[in-house]
Amino acid sequence: MKIKEQTRKLAADCSKHCFEVVDRT
């Protein structure tokens, strides 16, 4: 597995989660 791909997927999940949290506040 490439680290770049893993990092990109992690960043996408994090940004999505952050968006949800900001939306709720």
C-alpha positions in Angstrom: 0.0 0.0 0.0 1.3 3.5 -0.8 1.6 5.9 2.0 0.4 8.8 -0.2 -2.8 7.0 -1.0 -3.4 6.1 2.7 -2.6 9.7 3.8 -5.0 11.1 1.1 -7.8 8.8 2.3 -7.2 9.7 5.9 -7.2 13.4 5.1 -10.5 13.0 3.2 -12.1 11.2 6.1 -10.7 13.8 8.6 -12.0 16.8 6.5 -15.4 15.1 6.2 -15.6 14.5 9.9 -14.4 18.1 10.6 -17.1 19.4 8.3 -19.8 17.5 10.1 -18.6 18.8 13.5 -18.5 22.4 12.2 -21.9 22.0 10.7 -23.4 20.9 14.1 -21.9 23.8 16.0 
